[in-house]
Amino acid sequence: MLPEIAQLEFHVDTQEEQVELGKSFLFIFNKDNFEKEDYAKWGFKEEEIEEKVKEGDFLLKDGRLIRVDGMEALKIWIIKVLKTEKSKYKIYDDTDYGAGLEDLMGQTLPIDFVESELKREIKSALEKHPRIKSISNLQTTRDGARVIVEFTVNLVEGNTFNQEVIF
């Protein structure tokens, strides 16, 4: 004989657990990747930007790193991933972090081939993030020695935003 089991109530959360967008610190790869409004939001006056914002360095305010989270952290993550060459740095040896873009930049290969490979590498690198469903409307343009990549990021929960990365 089995004993009677009391009726137990279980609370089951029916919402899907959301994956964090993450946290990051502001790193200035290229000043052109941010608008003046962005710098103002981080507490900088327009006249301070030229003096205090250095490309290739973390952005500091009052001697401290500026922490970002949520959507802003995701945007910084996108820039970091695309600016980090895959398999170049030992710290990323056992990961799939980065994009293989260096070999494509400045090559004398046919432009259609280079653009196609750039798009493939960018989509492959970014769609590894658990919140990114897909990348669409990817456009590349050349401006002298710079390559400007613009695209739409489509998130799993249905939100979208446009992103520009300058190489």
RODO-2510 file (C-alpha; in nm, 4 decimals, decimal comma):
residues 167
     n   res          X          Y          Z
     1     m     0,0000     0,0000     0,0000
     2     l     0,1173     0,3436    -0,0878
     3     p     0,0520     0,6355     0,1438
     4     e    -0,1680     0,9158     0,0190
     5     i     0,0327     1,2061    -0,1040
     6     a    -0,0901     1,5454     0,0032
     7     q    -0,1782     1,7809    -0,2760
     8     l     0,1196     1,9971    -0,3330
     9     e     0,1152     2,3261    -0,5158
    10     f     0,4021     2,4035    -0,7447
    11     h     0,4663     2,7454    -0,8842
    12     v     0,5789     2,7166    -1,2437
    13     d     0,7076     3,0296    -1,4099
    14     t     0,5685     3,0274    -1,7610
    15     q     0,7824     3,3119    -1,8901
    16     e     1,0980     3,2155    -2,0687
    17     e     1,4094     3,3046    -1,8795
    18     q     1,5698     3,5995    -2,0546
    19     v     1,9370     3,5938    -2,1330
    20     e     2,1218     3,8996    -2,0035
    21     l     2,2455     4,1403    -2,2658
    22     g     2,5562     4,1674    -2,0546
    23     k     2,7743     4,4339    -1,9048
    24     s     3,0757     4,6049    -2,0491
    25     f     3,3006     4,9053    -2,0204
    26     l     3,3151     5,1676    -2,2888
    27     f     3,6064     5,1207    -2,5242
    28     i     3,6668     5,3685    -2,8018
    29     f     3,7756     5,1802    -3,1108
    30     n     3,6855     5,4728    -3,3330
    31     k     3,5417     5,8091    -3,2255
    32     d     3,3096     5,7996    -3,5259
    33     n     3,1269     5,4971    -3,3813
    34     f     2,9550     5,7267    -3,1290
    35     e     2,7441     6,0402    -3,1630
    36     k     2,7839     6,3576    -2,9543
    37     e     2,4592     6,2641    -2,7792
    38     d     2,6229     5,9418    -2,6618
    39     y     2,9106     6,1304    -2,5043
    40     a     2,6671     6,3731    -2,3395
    41     k     2,4755     6,0778    -2,1948
    42     w     2,7993     5,9548    -2,0378
    43     g     2,8549     6,2955    -1,8753
    44     f     3,0936     6,4628    -2,1209
    45     k     3,0619     6,8204    -2,2404
    46     e     3,1232     6,8728    -2,6102
    47     e     3,4517     7,0576    -2,5444
    48     e     3,5792     6,7648    -2,3317
    49     i     3,5410     6,5062    -2,6057
    50     e     3,8523     6,6005    -2,8028
    51     e     4,0676     6,6195    -2,4900
    52     k     3,9464     6,3131    -2,2989
    53     v     3,8284     6,0674    -2,5632
    54     k     4,1191     5,8684    -2,7061
    55     e     4,0803     5,6072    -2,9761
    56     g     4,2077     5,2652    -2,8774
    57     d     4,1433     5,3170    -2,5077
    58     f     3,8745     5,2742    -2,2457
    59     l     3,6630     5,5811    -2,1837
    60     l     3,7163     5,7178    -1,8343
    61     k     3,5080     5,9673    -1,6372
    62     d     3,6640     6,1057    -1,3184
    63     g     3,9350     5,8398    -1,3434
    64     r     3,6891     5,5468    -1,3551
    65     l     3,5810     5,3128    -1,6313
    66     i     3,2323     5,3833    -1,7614
    67     r     3,0161     5,0744    -1,7198
    68     v     2,7327     5,0061    -1,9607
    69     d     2,4704     4,7325    -1,9598
    70     g     2,1629     4,6237    -2,1487
    71     m     2,1302     4,7313    -2,5108
    72     e     2,4323     4,9587    -2,4887
    73     a     2,6495     4,6672    -2,3727
    74     l     2,5253     4,4608    -2,6664
    75     k     2,6229     4,7383    -2,9083
    76     i     2,9719     4,7536    -2,7542
    77     w     2,9940     4,3721    -2,7709
    78     i     2,9139     4,3881    -3,1437
    79     i     3,1950     4,6356    -3,2072
    80     k     3,4393     4,4337    -2,9935
    81     v     3,3600     4,1064    -3,1701
    82     l     3,3936     4,2563    -3,5160
    83     k     3,7166     4,4395    -3,4295
    84     t     3,8760     4,1293    -3,2740
    85     e     4,0429     3,9115    -3,5328
    86     k     3,9453     3,5469    -3,4874
    87     s     4,2310     3,3174    -3,3736
    88     k     4,4801     3,6059    -3,3471
    89     y     4,5006     3,6374    -2,9677
    90     k     4,5928     3,3513    -2,7347
    91     i     4,3252     3,4471    -2,4849
    92     y     4,0620     3,3472    -2,7413
    93     d     4,2348     3,0256    -2,8611
    94     d     3,9710     2,7880    -2,7256
    95     t     3,6776     3,0084    -2,8186
    96     d     3,4990     3,1086    -3,1335
    97     y     3,5222     3,4780    -3,0442
    98     g     3,5960     3,7351    -3,3119
    99     a     3,5573     3,7660    -3,6860
   100     g     3,7925     3,6827    -3,9707
   101     l     3,7873     4,0222    -4,1396
   102     e     4,1552     4,1256    -4,1510
   103     d     4,2391     3,9118    -4,4517
   104     l     3,9523     4,0666    -4,6463
   105     m     4,0336     4,4323    -4,5790
   106     g     4,2555     4,6013    -4,8361
   107     q     4,2842     4,2985    -5,0622
   108     t     4,2890     4,3181    -5,4407
   109     l     4,0328     4,0403    -5,4647
   110     p     3,7144     4,0983    -5,6656
   111     i     3,4915     4,3435    -5,4755
   112     d     3,1833     4,1182    -5,4989
   113     f     3,3770     3,8318    -5,3397
   114     v     3,5134     4,0535    -5,0590
   115     e     3,1684     4,1985    -4,9815
   116     s     3,0105     3,8540    -4,9802
   117     e     3,2769     3,7179    -4,7427
   118     l     3,2520     4,0249    -4,5170
   119     k     2,8771     3,9722    -4,4846
   120     r     2,9187     3,6010    -4,4143
   121     e     3,1870     3,6584    -4,1483
   122     i     2,9902     3,9373    -3,9786
   123     k     2,6684     3,7365    -3,9633
   124     s     2,8524     3,4292    -3,8394
   125     a     3,0318     3,6213    -3,5623
   126     l     2,7283     3,8146    -3,4386
   127     e     2,4616     3,5459    -3,4532
   128     k     2,6507     3,3532    -3,1831
   129     h     2,5107     3,5918    -2,9204
   130     p     2,2083     3,4271    -2,7550
   131     r     1,9946     3,7424    -2,7919
   132     i     2,0699     3,8009    -3,1609
   133     k     1,8303     3,6173    -3,3896
   134     s     1,9688     3,7492    -3,7174
   135     i     2,1487     4,0270    -3,9003
   136     s     1,9771     4,1923    -4,1957
   137     n     2,0157     4,4859    -4,4364
   138     l     2,3929     4,4513    -4,4243
   139     q     2,5639     4,7174    -4,6369
   140     t     2,9330     4,7891    -4,6815
   141     t     3,0758     5,1113    -4,8220
   142     r     3,4294     5,2336    -4,8689
   143     d     3,5328     5,5837    -4,7704
   144     g     3,8973     5,6168    -4,8654
   145     a     4,0906     5,3712    -4,6504
   146     r     3,7907     5,3125    -4,4210
   147     v     3,5239     5,0478    -4,4624
   148     i     3,1847     5,1304    -4,3123
   149     v     2,9541     4,8418    -4,2307
   150     e     2,5873     4,9133    -4,1525
   151     f     2,3279     4,6537    -4,0609
   152     t     2,0116     4,5818    -3,8648
   153     v     2,0320     4,3623    -3,5573
   154     n     1,7188     4,1518    -3,5016
   155     l     1,6829     4,0272    -3,1443
   156     v     1,5064     3,7069    -3,0409
   157     e     1,2333     3,8973    -2,8549
   158     g     1,1447     4,0944    -3,1697
   159     n     1,3275     4,4255    -3,1102
   160     t     1,5611     4,5618    -3,3748
   161     f     1,8235     4,8333    -3,3933
   162     n     2,0641     4,9660    -3,6545
   163     q     2,4374     4,9426    -3,6011
   164     e     2,7328     5,0954    -3,7795
   165     v     3,0923     4,9818    -3,7400
   166     i     3,3831     5,1647    -3,8997
   167     f     3,7057     4,9833    -3,9862
***
